[in-house]
Each structure stands twice: as C-alpha cells, then as structure tokens.
Amino acid sequence: MKYSICTSLLILMLVTSAAASSDTRPVTDDAGRIVQVPQEVTRVICSGPGSLRLLTYLEAQSMAVAVDDIESRRSTYDARPYALANPQFKSLPIFGEFRGHDNPELILTLETQPQVILKTYAGSMGYDPIELGQKTGIPVVTLNYGDLGKLRPQFFQALRTMGEVVGKQQRAQEIITFFETEIADLKNRTADIPEKDRPSVFVGGVAFKGPHGFQSTEPAYPPFSFVNVKNLAYDTGLSGKELRHSDVSKEMIVAWNPDILFLDLMTLKLGKDASGLNELRTDPAYRSLTAVTDGKVYGVLPYNSYSKNYGSILANAFYIGKLLYPERFTDIDPQKKADEIYSFLVGKPVFEQINQLFLGHAYKPVPVN
C-alpha cells in the first residue's frame, strides 16, 4: 500500500502525539490547572514554605534532587522536624531562595534534573509558576498548604495531589486518616467539659515570617479548639474573618488576664534581650499578669517554622490537654506522644532534639520569676 507524503506525515504526527500522551498523565493543581506530568515521577524539587515537609510526610523525601537555600542554613533554633530527621537535605544542591524565589537558571544547571516542581504559596509569594514552567520546561504543580482549622480540607487535598504526582496515594490517605483520628480523639476527650470549667488561655510569641515578641498570636490556634479551652484571642472576636496571625496590644492581654499563658518557643530566636520570654520577665505590664506571678507560663513547640509545623501543632494539643485536663489524659505522656507523631510523619523521634535547641523549655513551666 502506498502513502502520499502528506499522509505519511500525518501518520507520523499521530504516532508521535500518541507516544507523547502515553508518557504523561494529567494532574489538577490547586489553581485548577491541568498539568501534564510524567507517568512515573522519581525526581522532584519542592518550592515554597512547607513543600518539602509534605514530601517528607509522604515518605518520598529521597525524590528531592535539590532544595531551596533555607535547607542549607544552620540555625541555633531549628524547629522543623522534617529537616532534623533528614540532615541530608543540607548537602543537596540549591535551586533557589526560600519562600518560593526560584532560580530557573540554577534549576536548568542541576546535574540531576527534576521531572516536576511542587510549589506551595504560589499565589502569594515567589516565582510565578506559569513563567517558571515556561522557562524551565518542567511541569509545575501548585499546592494550597492549608492549615488544621478551616483550611484543613486544602491541607488534605495538597497531600492527595502531591501523593498523586509522586505515586504515594496510599500514604497520603494514611496521613489524612492519622490527623482525622488524632483530632477526633482530642475533641472526644474534652467535649463534655462545662464552659465554666474551661480555663482562659493565650499563646504568645508565635512566629510569622520570622520570630516575634509575646504580643504575636494565632487567634484560631488549633490546639485550643481541639481540647476545648477558652481561647481569649478567638472568643473576643480578634480572629476576624480570615482567622490569621495577629499582634495583640499589651493592654488587651493585661485586660484579659488569662488563667494560663503559653509561650511559643520560636520567640527565643529573637535573642535573650528581645524575646517574648524576656518581655514576660522584665515588662511591668506582663509582670502584673496573674499567670506570670503564679508561674503558670508553659512552653510549647513552635507553631510556624517555614510555615505551619503540623506535627508539632498536634503534639502541642496533647500537651495542653494533659496540662489543663489531666484526668482526661491519664494515658498520655506528652513527650512520648510527640515522638509517636514525629515517628509517623517524618520517620524519627525528634522531640528531645528540638527541646534541647530551645533550651529545654518545651512542655514544662517556663521560668519567668
């Protein structure tokens, strides 16, 4: 059978197109874009806060062929369990700056080329994902990092999407089930505690794009809602519509005079003369608080460190529950529980390592007097 030149070219184009399509598969990212990724993905880079954390949760950290520059830094106060459990990240090549400021030229010169770029916070910081894909020729899949509050579905979807890209769908579902089960357990232990028996609390020193002083808080702090305590920053309407990080006036904290204070230990990164701990020790306004005079200030693991520390947030909830309602948590040792959580999420028990970095103040009264 004879074919014309035009017919032969058409057949060649169809065969090439079919081969190309069989080499890729579609994935829908958080922006609703359908991104074509290789059928089998074994090499990736993670751009943006928390992206490499999620890859580690999926037990796929060995697929990372390069990292952003935050992974190569050596900090006295490193609160990222995923990084502490994977010191090899520090020796990987650098593909760009932290917070998603990728360098296309560096990416293209990597000796081992990634097949996919997994990118968080693409809509609010860093290199534009569409332009990044165009300049590198590498598919970029964006993810909504979410949280453990109202944006929990987005967090779970990010795990599903990343799991789909790297072939870890079952592991993604295991992580989702783990968080759902642990949160339900926390809530069930404390759900029937009468309103009048719920202590008023405030957490200060929460980091947000860097360390802050004691006025810095997270109004919708998930551990408080998980164990049903009276979160003054939330209950008084400070949370607003977005439920995001806020700085509270010192006068407001004094007026609230919470029963219990919690100190997010990331504030120590400001240094001994500027941290929230130093403020509690030296500021006359804070010195007047009942919780300070009674020594009821307790250290908790950092909420944020290159975005939300999901494992630490969950561990903090068990510690706070044990502290405030000990009769409901008789089976819980907060430090052991933290290591159970870390072992499941990042593969290693790293509580003591983090605690030592933060001067041993985690999960105990912080000396303020």
C-alpha positions, 0 to 999 in steps of 0.5 A, a space after each residue: 500500500 502506498 502513502 502520499 507524503 502528506 499522509 505519511 506525515 500525518 501518520 507520523 504526527 499521530 504516532 508521535 502525539 500518541 507516544 507523547 500522551 502515553 508518557 504523561 498523565 494529567 494532574 489538577 493543581 490547586 489553581 485548577 490547572 491541568 498539568 501534564 506530568 510524567 507517568 512515573 515521577 522519581 525526581 522532584 524539587 519542592 518550592 515554597 514554605 512547607 513543600 518539602 515537609 509534605 514530601 517528607 510526610 509522604 515518605 518520598 523525601 529521597 525524590 528531592 534532587 535539590 532544595 531551596 537555600 533555607 535547607 542549607 542554613 544552620 540555625 541555633 533554633 531549628 524547629 522543623 522536624 522534617 529537616 532534623 530527621 533528614 540532615 541530608 537535605 543540607 548537602 543537596 544542591 540549591 535551586 533557589 531562595 526560600 519562600 518560593 524565589 526560584 532560580 530557573 537558571 540554577 534549576 536548568 544547571 542541576 546535574 540531576 534534573 527534576 521531572 516536576 516542581 511542587 510549589 506551595 504559596 504560589 499565589 502569594 509569594 515567589 516565582 510565578 509558576 506559569 513563567 517558571 514552567 515556561 522557562 524551565 520546561 518542567 511541569 509545575 504543580 501548585 499546592 494550597 498548604 492549608 492549615 488544621 482549622 478551616 483550611 484543613 480540607 486544602 491541607 488534605 487535598 495538597 497531600 492527595 495531589 502531591 501523593 498523586 504526582 509522586 505515586 504515594 496515594 496510599 500514604 497520603 490517605 494514611 496521613 489524612 486518616 492519622 490527623 482525622 483520628 488524632 483530632 477526633 480523639 482530642 475533641 472526644 476527650 474534652 467535649 463534655 467539659 462545662 464552659 465554666 470549667 474551661 480555663 482562659 488561655 493565650 499563646 504568645 510569641 508565635 512566629 510569622 515570617 520570622 520570630 516575634 515578641 509575646 504580643 504575636 498570636 494565632 487567634 484560631 490556634 488549633 490546639 485550643 479548639 481541639 481540647 476545648 479551652 477558652 481561647 481569649 484571642 478567638 472568643 473576643 472576636 480578634 480572629 476576624 474573618 480570615 482567622 490569621 496571625 495577629 499582634 495583640 496590644 499589651 493592654 488587651 492581654 493585661 485586660 484579659 488576664 488569662 488563667 494560663 499563658 503559653 509561650 511559643 518557643 520560636 520567640 527565643 530566636 529573637 535573642 535573650 534581650 528581645 524575646 517574648 520570654 524576656 518581655 514576660 520577665 522584665 515588662 511591668 505590664 506582663 509582670 502584673 499578669 496573674 499567670 506570670 506571678 503564679 508561674 503558670 507560663 508553659 512552653 510549647 513547640 513552635 507553631 510556624 517554622 517555614 510555615 505551619 509545623 503540623 506535627 508539632 501543632 498536634 503534639 502541642 494539643 496533647 500537651 495542653 490537654 494533659 496540662 489543663 485536663 489531666 484526668 482526661 489524659 491519664 494515658 498520655 505522656 506528652 513527650 512520648 506522644 510527640 515522638 509517636 507523631 514525629 515517628 509517623 510523619 517524618 520517620 524519627 523521634 525528634 522531640 528531645 532534639 528540638 527541646 534541647 535547641 530551645 533550651 529545654 523549655 518545651 512542655 514544662 513551666 517556663 521560668 519567668 520569676 
